[in-house]
């Protein structure tokens, strides 16, 4: 099991007392599997992924079990956390502008883990990133490596972040709204890329999204979160067709649908004409 979370609780201090953010979350991701984590904004999806990598709020209190690629992350051992973050797992964050240093060139940010953690020569690291840029739909890699974040669009920055996350060959990928900033065509291309890389490397993916239809189409299984807790878990093909929890049903019913065409009325109008 690449990711195993069991009975995870997270709270942070507040003037009114401890504020509970996660409430007994349990989920898992296996090799070669894409697992969706769906819910409204504020439901705890991103916090769950961050907690798995020990990216916790200041003075946060964490309890429960978290295992990433067989390593205990709940214990908070710095050596274990560094090992997992440096190459075993990677996270694609929702907002790329918050990840990339605005005064640092794209090349320096994208190759940082390869150079400073894995000891890859700068020239080789830039070559690897340039190749990944091409795979995620970014042309003219030499120019992009010299550019600053403010010179790229949001969609381009998101693809830069995806390429950087994939550069170390992680076994587990935590994708937090990884394609939300992309147009529909590019989104499809990036999802296809992630799927191909996942199959080639038997990579596990936790796919965080608010898009119910995308989760049902792209994922193998889906967990639904509400108010910091998992309220439902089913196979992707059935969870929105036959939801067992009222909240999941409400989310499914909220998806816009085209009205059904009245073929009888159309036929009557044609006959009258």
PASEBA-1860 file (N, C-alpha, C; in nm, 3 decimals):
! residues 273
1> XXXXXXXX> 0.084/-0.119/0.000/0.000/0.000/0.000/0.088/0.125/0.000 ~ 0.070/0.212/-0.100/0.153/0.332/-0.109/0.109/0.440/-0.010 ~ -0.020/0.451/0.012/-0.072/0.547/0.110/-0.178/0.478/0.193 ~ -0.160/0.481/0.324/-0.258/0.422/0.415/-0.281/0.521/0.530 ~ -0.401/0.574/0.536/-0.439/0.667/0.643/-0.552/0.602/0.722 ~ -0.536/0.599/0.853/-0.636/0.534/0.937/-0.669/0.620/1.059 ~ -0.797/0.653/1.071/-0.849/0.727/1.186/-0.767/0.853/1.215 ~ -0.747/0.933/1.112/-0.663/1.053/1.123/-0.745/1.169/1.177
9> XXXXXXXX> -0.696/1.229/1.286/-0.757/1.347/1.346/-0.655/1.460/1.345 ~ -0.701/1.580/1.312/-0.614/1.697/1.311/-0.690/1.815/1.369 ~ -0.627/1.883/1.462/-0.688/2.003/1.520/-0.582/2.110/1.533 ~ -0.626/2.234/1.531/-0.536/2.348/1.547/-0.591/2.437/1.658 ~ -0.503/2.506/1.730/-0.550/2.593/1.839/-0.622/2.715/1.786 ~ -0.719/2.762/1.862/-0.791/2.885/1.830/-0.831/2.951/1.961 ~ -0.870/3.079/1.961/-0.910/3.147/2.085/-1.024/3.076/2.158 ~ -1.107/3.003/2.083/-1.221/2.933/2.144/-1.186/2.791/2.187
17> XXXXXXXX> -1.060/2.753/2.165/-1.018/2.616/2.197/-0.976/2.543/2.071 ~ -0.936/2.415/2.082/-0.892/2.339/1.966/-1.001/2.332/1.858 ~ -0.960/2.360/1.736/-1.052/2.355/1.622/-1.023/2.229/1.542 ~ -1.122/2.142/1.533/-1.104/2.013/1.464/-1.115/2.034/1.313 ~ -1.009/1.992/1.243/-1.005/2.006/1.097/-1.034/1.872/1.029 ~ -0.971/1.765/1.078/-0.996/1.631/1.026/-1.055/1.545/1.136 ~ -1.154/1.463/1.101/-1.228/1.386/1.200/-1.230/1.237/1.161 ~ -1.128/1.166/1.201/-1.125/1.021/1.179/-1.118/0.979/1.034
25> XXXXXXXX> -1.036/1.047/0.955/-1.024/1.015/0.812/-0.948/0.884/0.792 ~ -1.002/0.797/0.709/-0.934/0.673/0.670/-0.947/0.655/0.519 ~ -0.834/0.629/0.454/-0.834/0.603/0.310/-0.704/0.535/0.272 ~ -0.698/0.479/0.151/-0.576/0.414/0.106/-0.563/0.423/-0.045 ~ -0.439/0.412/-0.092/-0.407/0.414/-0.234/-0.304/0.306/-0.261 ~ -0.330/0.220/-0.359/-0.238/0.112/-0.394/-0.157/0.149/-0.518 ~ -0.057/0.067/-0.549/0.024/0.087/-0.668/-0.063/0.083/-0.793 ~ -0.037/0.174/-0.887/-0.108/0.175/-1.013/-0.253/0.215/-1.005
33> XXXXXXXX> -0.294/0.272/-0.894/-0.435/0.305/-0.871/-0.454/0.457/-0.860 ~ -0.563/0.504/-0.917/-0.601/0.644/-0.901/-0.725/0.651/-0.812 ~ -0.709/0.717/-0.699/-0.817/0.727/-0.601/-0.860/0.873/-0.590 ~ -0.986/0.897/-0.607/-1.039/1.033/-0.600/-1.077/1.072/-0.459 ~ -1.055/1.198/-0.427/-1.098/1.255/-0.300/-1.179/1.379/-0.334 ~ -1.309/1.370/-0.313/-1.404/1.469/-0.364/-1.476/1.536/-0.249 ~ -1.508/1.663/-0.268/-1.585/1.737/-0.169/-1.583/1.885/-0.200 ~ -1.665/1.958/-0.129/-1.670/2.103/-0.147/-1.545/2.168/-0.089
41> XXXXXXXX> -1.525/2.295/-0.121/-1.415/2.371/-0.062/-1.432/2.375/0.090 ~ -1.323/2.349/0.161/-1.329/2.349/0.307/-1.366/2.215/0.367 ~ -1.382/2.113/0.285/-1.422/1.982/0.339/-1.306/1.905/0.401 ~ -1.182/1.947/0.373/-1.067/1.881/0.432/-0.984/1.800/0.333 ~ -1.014/1.810/0.204/-0.943/1.730/0.103/-0.794/1.764/0.100 ~ -0.763/1.891/0.081/-0.623/1.933/0.071/-0.549/1.911/0.202 ~ -0.617/1.935/0.313/-0.554/1.916/0.444/-0.516/1.770/0.465 ~ -0.599/1.678/0.417/-0.567/1.536/0.429/-0.438/1.503/0.355
49> XXXXXXXX> -0.424/1.554/0.232/-0.304/1.528/0.153/-0.182/1.591/0.219 ~ -0.196/1.713/0.268/-0.084/1.780/0.334/-0.043/1.706/0.461 ~ -0.140/1.658/0.535/-0.109/1.584/0.657/-0.031/1.458/0.627 ~ -0.060/1.395/0.512/0.012/1.273/0.475/0.161/1.299/0.458 ~ 0.196/1.421/0.417/0.338/1.457/0.398/0.391/1.543/0.513 ~ 0.317/1.549/0.621/0.356/1.628/0.740/0.371/1.776/0.707 ~ 0.289/1.826/0.618/0.284/1.969/0.588/0.170/2.026/0.671 ~ 0.198/2.046/0.800/0.094/2.076/0.897/0.094/2.223/0.937
57> XXXXXXXX> -0.023/2.275/0.973/-0.029/2.411/1.028/0.053/2.421/1.157 ~ 0.092/2.541/1.190/0.171/2.563/1.312/0.092/2.520/1.436 ~ 0.158/2.446/1.524/0.102/2.397/1.651/-0.017/2.304/1.630 ~ -0.021/2.239/1.515/-0.129/2.145/1.489/-0.110/2.018/1.572 ~ -0.222/1.957/1.610/-0.220/1.832/1.685/-0.271/1.721/1.594 ~ -0.188/1.618/1.575/-0.221/1.510/1.482/-0.225/1.377/1.557 ~ -0.327/1.296/1.528/-0.333/1.161/1.584/-0.389/1.068/1.479 ~ -0.358/0.940/1.494/-0.397/0.841/1.394/-0.275/0.785/1.326
65> XXXXXXXX> -0.295/0.704/1.224/-0.185/0.637/1.154/-0.177/0.687/1.010 ~ -0.054/0.718/0.965/-0.029/0.758/0.827/0.096/0.686/0.778 ~ 0.082/0.609/0.673/0.195/0.539/0.614/0.206/0.578/0.468 ~ 0.326/0.621/0.426/0.352/0.656/0.287/0.466/0.567/0.238 ~ 0.437/0.483/0.141/0.536/0.389/0.085/0.602/0.308/0.195 ~ 0.523/0.269/0.295/0.573/0.186/0.404/0.642/0.260/0.515 ~ 0.645/0.392/0.510/0.713/0.472/0.612/0.610/0.545/0.699 ~ 0.631/0.539/0.830/0.540/0.601/0.925/0.559/0.753/0.926
73> XXXXXXXX> 0.457/0.825/0.878/0.464/0.971/0.875/0.397/1.035/0.996 ~ 0.315/0.959/1.067/0.246/1.014/1.184/0.343/1.044/1.297 ~ 0.452/0.965/1.304/0.549/0.985/1.411/0.630/1.112/1.398 ~ 0.641/1.164/1.276/0.710/1.291/1.256/0.861/1.283/1.261 ~ 0.921/1.164/1.246/1.066/1.150/1.243/1.121/1.232/1.125 ~ 1.204/1.333/1.150/1.254/1.419/1.041/1.323/1.342/0.929 ~ 1.399/1.239/0.962/1.469/1.161/0.859/1.370/1.089/0.768 ~ 1.263/1.034/0.828/1.161/0.966/0.749/1.086/1.065/0.660
81> XXXXXXXX> 1.051/1.179/0.717/0.979/1.282/0.641/1.062/1.328/0.522 ~ 1.192/1.351/0.544/1.280/1.396/0.435/1.289/1.290/0.326 ~ 1.301/1.163/0.365/1.311/1.055/0.267/1.187/1.047/0.180 ~ 1.070/1.056/0.243/0.945/1.047/0.168/0.928/1.166/0.075 ~ 0.950/1.286/0.127/0.929/1.406/0.046/1.031/1.420/-0.066 ~ 1.153/1.370/-0.045/1.259/1.392/-0.143/1.241/1.312/-0.271 ~ 1.170/1.199/-0.264/1.157/1.122/-0.386/1.046/1.021/-0.391 ~ 1.004/0.968/-0.276/0.901/0.864/-0.275/0.762/0.919/-0.307
89> XXXXXXXX> 0.736/1.041/-0.264/0.605/1.102/-0.286/0.622/1.247/-0.330 ~ 0.527/1.293/-0.408/0.531/1.433/-0.454/0.388/1.486/-0.455 ~ 0.378/1.617/-0.440/0.246/1.680/-0.437/0.239/1.790/-0.540 ~ 0.130/1.792/-0.614/0.101/1.900/-0.708/-0.001/1.990/-0.640 ~ 0.039/2.111/-0.610/-0.047/2.202/-0.536/-0.144/2.274/-0.629 ~ -0.254/2.319/-0.570/-0.361/2.382/-0.648/-0.319/2.515/-0.707 ~ -0.242/2.595/-0.634/-0.207/2.728/-0.680/-0.057/2.735/-0.706 ~ -0.015/2.728/-0.832/0.128/2.724/-0.864/0.203/2.851/-0.824
97> XXXXXXXX> 0.136/2.966/-0.824/0.204/3.091/-0.790/0.245/3.093/-0.643 ~ 0.180/3.012/-0.561/0.217/3.003/-0.420/0.333/2.908/-0.398 ~ 0.366/2.828/-0.499/0.473/2.729/-0.488/0.605/2.782/-0.543 ~ 0.597/2.855/-0.655/0.717/2.902/-0.723/0.763/3.036/-0.666 ~ 0.892/3.049/-0.642/0.951/3.173/-0.591/0.941/3.280/-0.700 ~ 0.874/3.393/-0.673/0.852/3.494/-0.778/0.979/3.564/-0.826 ~ 1.086/3.559/-0.747/1.210/3.627/-0.788/1.316/3.526/-0.834 ~ 1.275/3.403/-0.854/1.368/3.300/-0.900/1.324/3.249/-1.035
105> XXXXXXXX> 1.418/3.222/-1.123/1.385/3.171/-1.255/1.321/3.033/-1.246 ~ 1.237/3.003/-1.345/1.166/2.875/-1.349/1.264/2.758/-1.342 ~ 1.374/2.769/-1.414/1.471/2.659/-1.416/1.525/2.625/-1.279 ~ 1.554/2.726/-1.200/1.607/2.703/-1.066/1.505/2.635/-0.975 ~ 1.380/2.679/-0.984/1.276/2.620/-0.900/1.244/2.477/-0.942 ~ 1.233/2.454/-1.074/1.191/2.323/-1.124/1.297/2.215/-1.103 ~ 1.424/2.254/-1.098/1.532/2.155/-1.084/1.585/2.146/-0.941 ~ 1.524/2.218/-0.848/1.579/2.228/-0.713/1.596/2.092/-0.645
113> XXXXXXXX> 1.492/2.009/-0.648/1.502/1.880/-0.578/1.605/1.789/-0.646 ~ 1.608/1.790/-0.777/1.705/1.707/-0.848/1.849/1.745/-0.812 ~ 1.875/1.876/-0.808/2.011/1.923/-0.787/2.052/1.915/-0.640 ~ 1.970/1.971/-0.552/2.009/1.986/-0.412/1.978/1.866/-0.324 ~ 1.885/1.782/-0.364/1.850/1.665/-0.284/1.909/1.538/-0.344 ~ 1.901/1.524/-0.477/1.946/1.401/-0.541/2.086/1.412/-0.601 ~ 2.144/1.531/-0.597/2.281/1.547/-0.644/2.300/1.537/-0.794 ~ 2.195/1.561/-0.870/2.204/1.559/-1.016/2.273/1.686/-1.065
121> XXXXXXXX> 2.361/1.673/-1.161/2.429/1.790/-1.218/2.326/1.886/-1.277 ~ 2.353/2.016/-1.269/2.257/2.116/-1.315/2.219/2.097/-1.461 ~ 2.317/2.069/-1.545/2.288/2.052/-1.688/2.196/1.933/-1.712 ~ 2.221/1.822/-1.642/2.137/1.705/-1.657/1.997/1.729/-1.600 ~ 1.991/1.800/-1.488/1.861/1.832/-1.429/1.778/1.919/-1.524 ~ 1.840/2.015/-1.587/1.769/2.101/-1.682/1.723/2.021/-1.804 ~ 1.805/1.924/-1.845/1.766/1.841/-1.959/1.643/1.758/-1.925 ~ 1.642/1.700/-1.805/1.526/1.619/-1.763/1.400/1.704/-1.755
129> XXXXXXXX> 1.412/1.822/-1.697/1.295/1.910/-1.685/1.248/1.955/-1.823 ~ 1.342/1.984/-1.912/1.304/2.026/-2.047/1.225/1.916/-2.118 ~ 1.266/1.791/-2.099/1.193/1.678/-2.158/1.052/1.669/-2.102 ~ 1.040/1.684/-1.970/0.907/1.681/-1.907/0.821/1.799/-1.950 ~ 0.883/1.915/-1.971/0.808/2.030/-2.021/0.739/1.994/-2.153 ~ 0.814/1.928/-2.241/0.755/1.888/-2.367/0.640/1.791/-2.348 ~ 0.653/1.700/-2.252/0.550/1.599/-2.230/0.422/1.660/-2.172 ~ 0.433/1.770/-2.098/0.313/1.833/-2.042/0.263/1.949/-2.130
137> XXXXXXXX> 0.317/1.958/-2.252/0.266/2.055/-2.347/0.329/2.192/-2.344 ~ 0.448/2.203/-2.289/0.519/2.332/-2.285/0.630/2.331/-2.389 ~ 0.619/2.421/-2.486/0.722/2.431/-2.588/0.829/2.533/-2.551 ~ 0.936/2.537/-2.630/1.048/2.631/-2.611/1.099/2.625/-2.468 ~ 1.145/2.506/-2.429/1.187/2.483/-2.291/1.301/2.573/-2.248 ~ 1.397/2.602/-2.340/1.511/2.686/-2.304/1.465/2.824/-2.259 ~ 1.367/2.879/-2.329/1.315/3.011/-2.291/1.242/3.004/-2.158 ~ 1.163/2.900/-2.138/1.086/2.887/-2.014/1.177/2.870/-1.893
145> XXXXXXXX> 1.285/2.796/-1.909/1.376/2.775/-1.796/1.440/2.906/-1.751 ~ 1.452/3.001/-1.843/1.512/3.132/-1.809/1.407/3.232/-1.761 ~ 1.279/3.199/-1.776/1.172/3.293/-1.744/1.146/3.298/-1.593 ~ 1.074/3.405/-1.554/1.027/3.421/-1.416/0.878/3.387/-1.411 ~ 0.826/3.347/-1.295/0.686/3.307/-1.287/0.587/3.410/-1.342 ~ 0.614/3.539/-1.321/0.517/3.640/-1.365/0.508/3.649/-1.518 ~ 0.602/3.588/-1.587/0.603/3.592/-1.733/0.523/3.477/-1.795 ~ 0.469/3.388/-1.713/0.393/3.274/-1.761/0.248/3.284/-1.714
153> XXXXXXXX> 0.158/3.227/-1.791/0.018/3.224/-1.753/-0.003/3.122/-1.641 ~ -0.121/3.127/-1.580/-0.151/3.033/-1.473/-0.147/2.888/-1.520 ~ -0.199/2.863/-1.641/-0.197/2.728/-1.694/-0.057/2.678/-1.720 ~ 0.030/2.764/-1.772/0.169/2.726/-1.797/0.240/2.697/-1.665 ~ 0.214/2.779/-1.563/0.277/2.755/-1.433/0.232/2.623/-1.373 ~ 0.106/2.590/-1.392/0.057/2.463/-1.339/0.130/2.347/-1.404 ~ 0.155/2.356/-1.533/0.226/2.250/-1.604/0.372/2.243/-1.560 ~ 0.431/2.358/-1.528/0.568/2.359/-1.474/0.573/2.282/-1.342
161> XXXXXXXX> 0.475/2.307/-1.256/0.470/2.241/-1.125/0.450/2.091/-1.142 ~ 0.368/2.051/-1.238/0.346/1.908/-1.263/0.476/1.843/-1.309 ~ 0.546/1.908/-1.400/0.673/1.853/-1.449/0.774/1.839/-1.336 ~ 0.784/1.940/-1.250/0.878/1.936/-1.139/0.843/1.823/-1.042 ~ 0.714/1.801/-1.018/0.671/1.695/-0.927/0.707/1.557/-0.981 ~ 0.699/1.541/-1.112/0.727/1.412/-1.174/0.876/1.386/-1.195 ~ 0.958/1.487/-1.178/1.100/1.478/-1.215/1.178/1.376/-1.134 ~ 1.138/1.348/-1.012/1.213/1.254/-0.928/1.154/1.113/-0.932
169> XXXXXXXX> 1.055/1.092/-1.018/0.996/0.959/-1.031/0.927/0.910/-0.906 ~ 0.835/0.987/-0.848/0.770/0.945/-0.723/0.684/0.821/-0.741 ~ 0.673/0.742/-0.635/0.584/0.626/-0.636/0.440/0.667/-0.605 ~ 0.425/0.775/-0.528/0.293/0.826/-0.490/0.283/0.972/-0.530 ~ 0.176/1.007/-0.600/0.153/1.145/-0.641/0.023/1.195/-0.579 ~ 0.032/1.306/-0.506/-0.085/1.369/-0.447/-0.118/1.490/-0.533 ~ -0.223/1.480/-0.611/-0.258/1.583/-0.708/-0.377/1.665/-0.655 ~ -0.348/1.785/-0.608/-0.451/1.871/-0.549/-0.502/1.969/-0.653
177> XXXXXXXX> -0.617/1.936/-0.714/-0.676/2.018/-0.820/-0.570/2.046/-0.927 ~ -0.501/1.942/-0.970/-0.382/1.958/-1.056/-0.413/2.016/-1.193 ~ -0.536/2.006/-1.238/-0.568/2.055/-1.373/-0.672/2.167/-1.372 ~ -0.700/2.223/-1.255/-0.809/2.321/-1.246/-0.779/2.450/-1.322 ~ -0.651/2.483/-1.342/-0.615/2.608/-1.409/-0.598/2.591/-1.560 ~ -0.623/2.472/-1.611/-0.598/2.443/-1.751/-0.727/2.445/-1.833 ~ -0.713/2.478/-1.962/-0.829/2.468/-2.049/-0.861/2.320/-2.073 ~ -0.978/2.296/-2.129/-1.028/2.159/-2.140/-0.934/2.070/-2.221
185> XXXXXXXX> -0.881/2.123/-2.332/-0.793/2.043/-2.417/-0.665/2.007/-2.345 ~ -0.602/2.108/-2.283/-0.477/2.083/-2.211/-0.501/1.993/-2.091 ~ -0.615/2.011/-2.024/-0.649/1.925/-1.911/-0.652/1.779/-1.954 ~ -0.714/1.751/-2.067/-0.721/1.614/-2.116/-0.582/1.559/-2.147 ~ -0.496/1.643/-2.204/-0.360/1.601/-2.237/-0.281/1.569/-2.111 ~ -0.293/1.656/-2.009/-0.218/1.635/-1.885/-0.269/1.511/-1.811 ~ -0.400/1.492/-1.809/-0.455/1.373/-1.744/-0.409/1.246/-1.816 ~ -0.402/1.251/-1.949/-0.352/1.136/-2.024/-0.205/1.110/-1.992
193> XXXXXXXX> -0.128/1.217/-1.977/0.013/1.203/-1.940/0.028/1.138/-1.803 ~ -0.049/1.187/-1.707/-0.043/1.131/-1.572/-0.081/0.983/-1.573 ~ -0.182/0.950/-1.652/-0.225/0.811/-1.662/-0.114/0.723/-1.721 ~ -0.048/0.774/-1.826/0.059/0.696/-1.889/0.176/0.676/-1.793 ~ 0.217/0.783/-1.727/0.328/0.773/-1.633/0.292/0.683/-1.515 ~ 0.167/0.689/-1.474/0.122/0.605/-1.365/0.134/0.457/-1.401 ~ 0.094/0.424/-1.523/0.100/0.284/-1.566/0.245/0.239/-1.584 ~ 0.328/0.325/-1.641/0.467/0.289/-1.665/0.543/0.266/-1.534
201> XXXXXXXX> 0.512/0.347/-1.433/0.587/0.342/-1.307/0.509/0.273/-1.195 ~ 0.389/0.225/-1.226/0.299/0.169/-1.124/0.282/0.268/-1.009 ~ 0.267/0.392/-1.045/0.253/0.501/-0.948/0.110/0.507/-0.895 ~ 0.096/0.533/-0.768/-0.035/0.555/-0.709/-0.066/0.704/-0.709 ~ -0.192/0.739/-0.733/-0.232/0.880/-0.740/-0.353/0.905/-0.650 ~ -0.340/1.002/-0.562/-0.456/1.054/-0.489/-0.499/1.180/-0.562 ~ -0.614/1.173/-0.627/-0.660/1.278/-0.717/-0.767/1.361/-0.646 ~ -0.729/1.480/-0.600/-0.819/1.566/-0.525/-0.890/1.661/-0.620
209> XXXXXXXX> -1.020/1.664/-0.613/-1.096/1.749/-0.704/-1.234/1.780/-0.647 ~ -1.291/1.889/-0.695/-1.431/1.920/-0.662/-1.523/1.879/-0.777 ~ -1.463/1.833/-0.887/-1.538/1.798/-1.007/-1.583/1.652/-0.998 ~ -1.710/1.632/-0.968/-1.762/1.497/-0.949/-1.755/1.413/-1.075 ~ -1.788/1.474/-1.188/-1.787/1.400/-1.313/-1.646/1.359/-1.352 ~ -1.549/1.447/-1.330/-1.410/1.414/-1.361/-1.361/1.300/-1.273 ~ -1.395/1.304/-1.145/-1.355/1.197/-1.054/-1.414/1.064/-1.096 ~ -1.541/1.063/-1.134/-1.607/0.940/-1.174/-1.546/0.883/-1.301
217> XXXXXXXX> -1.504/0.972/-1.392/-1.449/0.927/-1.519/-1.302/0.887/-1.510 ~ -1.226/0.952/-1.421/-1.081/0.936/-1.420/-1.030/0.839/-1.314 ~ -1.104/0.825/-1.205/-1.053/0.749/-1.091/-1.105/0.606/-1.087 ~ -1.035/0.523/-1.011/-1.079/0.385/-0.989/-1.178/0.377/-0.873 ~ -1.145/0.445/-0.765/-1.233/0.454/-0.648/-1.245/0.599/-0.606 ~ -1.349/0.631/-0.532/-1.371/0.769/-0.489/-1.413/0.772/-0.342 ~ -1.347/0.860/-0.267/-1.389/0.894/-0.131/-1.455/1.032/-0.136 ~ -1.561/1.049/-0.060/-1.630/1.177/-0.050/-1.612/1.232/0.091
225> XXXXXXXX> -1.571/1.359/0.100/-1.547/1.422/0.231/-1.647/1.534/0.257 ~ -1.682/1.548/0.384/-1.770/1.656/0.429/-1.730/1.692/0.571 ~ -1.704/1.821/0.595/-1.671/1.870/0.729/-1.558/1.791/0.794 ~ -1.454/1.760/0.716/-1.336/1.696/0.771/-1.346/1.547/0.790 ~ -1.452/1.484/0.740/-1.470/1.339/0.757/-1.507/1.275/0.624 ~ -1.468/1.149/0.607/-1.509/1.072/0.489/-1.650/1.019/0.515 ~ -1.742/1.053/0.425/-1.881/1.011/0.443/-1.920/0.898/0.350 ~ -1.837/0.872/0.247/-1.871/0.763/0.155/-1.747/0.719/0.078
233> XXXXXXXX> -1.745/0.591/0.041/-1.636/0.533/-0.038/-1.695/0.425/-0.126 ~ -1.679/0.442/-0.258/-1.731/0.344/-0.353/-1.640/0.339/-0.475 ~ -1.665/0.240/-0.561/-1.603/0.239/-0.692/-1.651/0.360/-0.770 ~ -1.563/0.416/-0.853/-1.597/0.540/-0.924/-1.718/0.524/-1.015 ~ -1.734/0.405/-1.072/-1.843/0.386/-1.167/-1.981/0.383/-1.104 ~ -1.987/0.369/-0.972/-2.118/0.356/-0.908/-2.148/0.464/-0.806 ~ -2.048/0.537/-0.760/-2.070/0.624/-0.645/-2.168/0.737/-0.673 ~ -2.171/0.789/-0.795/-2.263/0.897/-0.824/-2.390/0.848/-0.893
241> XXXXXXXX> -2.391/0.720/-0.928/-2.513/0.660/-0.984/-2.602/0.608/-0.872 ~ -2.538/0.548/-0.771/-2.613/0.492/-0.660/-2.549/0.531/-0.527 ~ -2.547/0.660/-0.493/-2.484/0.703/-0.368/-2.563/0.657/-0.247 ~ -2.490/0.621/-0.140/-2.558/0.575/-0.019/-2.572/0.686/0.085 ~ -2.489/0.789/0.077/-2.495/0.899/0.173/-2.574/1.017/0.115 ~ -2.660/1.081/0.193/-2.738/1.195/0.142/-2.652/1.309/0.087 ~ -2.536/1.330/0.150/-2.449/1.438/0.103/-2.394/1.406/-0.037 ~ -2.353/1.281/-0.061/-2.306/1.243/-0.193/-2.417/1.259/-0.296
249> XXXXXXXX> -2.538/1.220/-0.258/-2.651/1.235/-0.349/-2.676/1.382/-0.381 ~ -2.662/1.469/-0.281/-2.681/1.612/-0.304/-2.576/1.667/-0.400 ~ -2.452/1.621/-0.384/-2.347/1.664/-0.476/-2.375/1.617/-0.618 ~ -2.418/1.493/-0.631/-2.448/1.439/-0.764/-2.566/1.513/-0.827 ~ -2.666/1.544/-0.748/-2.784/1.615/-0.800/-2.751/1.759/-0.840 ~ -2.642/1.815/-0.782/-2.605/1.953/-0.811/-2.532/1.969/-0.943 ~ -2.491/1.858/-1.005/-2.420/1.865/-1.133/-2.517/1.911/-1.241 ~ -2.486/2.019/-1.314/-2.577/2.068/-1.418/-2.598/1.963/-1.527
257> XXXXXXXX> -2.721/1.950/-1.572/-2.754/1.856/-1.679/-2.839/1.926/-1.783 ~ -2.820/1.885/-1.909/-2.903/1.939/-2.016/-3.044/1.883/-2.003 ~ -3.146/1.965/-2.033/-3.283/1.913/-2.026/-3.306/1.805/-2.130 ~ -3.393/1.708/-2.096/-3.425/1.602/-2.189/-3.506/1.657/-2.306 ~ -3.471/1.610/-2.424/-3.543/1.654/-2.544/-3.678/1.583/-2.554 ~ -3.782/1.660/-2.584/-3.918/1.605/-2.598/-3.938/1.563/-2.743 ~ -3.904/1.437/-2.774/-3.914/1.389/-2.912/-4.058/1.386/-2.961 ~ -4.153/1.359/-2.868/-4.294/1.355/-2.908/-4.341/1.491/-2.956
265> XXXXXXXX> -4.300/1.596/-2.881/-4.341/1.732/-2.918/-4.279/1.770/-3.052 ~ -4.151/1.735/-3.072/-4.085/1.768/-3.198/-4.153/1.699/-3.315 ~ -4.193/1.572/-3.294/-4.258/1.497/-3.400/-4.393/1.560/-3.435 ~ -4.468/1.604/-3.330/-4.597/1.667/-3.352/-4.583/1.795/-3.432 ~ -4.482/1.876/-3.399/-4.459/2.002/-3.471/-4.424/1.976/-3.617 ~ -4.340/1.871/-3.641/-4.304/1.840/-3.780/-4.425/1.797/-3.859 ~ -4.516/1.718/-3.797/-4.636/1.669/-3.864/-4.729/1.784/-3.900 ~ -4.743/1.878/-3.804/-4.830/1.994/-3.826/-4.777/2.080/-3.939
273> X> -4.642/2.089/-3.948/-4.585/2.172/-4.053/-4.609/2.109/-4.190
END
